[in-house]
Amino acid sequence: MDSYSALLKKQVVGNIVLNYFIAYYLSAHTLAVIKTIPLQAPQENVMAPNMAGDLMVGSFIMGVILTSILTLIVRKQLNAFEAPDSVLPSAIVKLPQNLFARAIVMGLFGMFLVGMPVAIALGLLGVQQVSTQDYIFYHAIYCALLAGLMSYMVVKRVMFERAYATMPLTE
């Protein structure tokens, strides 16, 4: 039987690998006809593919979907475990107990605390456009790292939930 730390590592690594390939596949198949991806959408077509929009909106969507699915998977996996004596609380326990609210918070986390700063940093570094092939590769790496961070937070929150199922989560 796996330990809590082994389950955490397996979920984080699995999500990094899975999300890299998902992001690469989706980007390669949706952006293949475009030569370059601009940082911002042109004013005449605000719905055109662009890095800033993709980073922010994609991060939000990833947060919502990953949190929703991973929470249910980990809850099911934890049924095979005995509750540990303790799971050290951290700031992660402040995530909402309600799954829908937690998914929205994780989406907003990805959008505002990761996606927006990366988009701003690209602008500050003078990156105005990138070749599509380069963008697909770097975007897949970004998605993999973000998925690893989010999956760590989600799994830790579910483990805390499981360890302290009988204790109230608020003070």
Steps between C-alpha positions, in 0.01 A plus 500: 500500500634843406562769754351848483832640375525235228146580387584871494815444291317267262219752444732798451734321259209340315329838458820664378548236230133476403448876477817547295371261235143635511621859461743407223236301309228765531732786409654313208160419355335838554788734417676309221372729222634818664864605445542716811307557822484863619520594866171690478206458266467767230237764573300412191468134607516463878413130473810421291750260659747682725741408777360723776144383451605138471710517817228664707189326370676167462633521856151567633346213305781265601453592866128430492522173307809364674363579847160346426631178349804452724304557821257223407781263397704557816194467725433162342865393534510605865217259584763225495709681763458526871486861612846605619560620851567846367552696184686820561269793425623776272353791308349242263237410762348845449369385161120467514349171608232518229634342181347757263634793703842332526510448122417867438763615752763278336401635159534857623832407662630372168365799310606788724800367692667303221357579155482878535853542644643282222318707236623824661856363518489413130395858423772645723758278331394641163346180366232617254460178302641149488514242224218253535729198542693670781178611666352150487808356672533769768126510560499124563782544754306784667188283522695208643661712772171670586327161516771373734456797733121479493490123545731529802264752658185303416634165622632653824160662561317171443744321732439759770126460443534123546726520805274743681162386372349516846655833593353835390721677247422849629602650831 
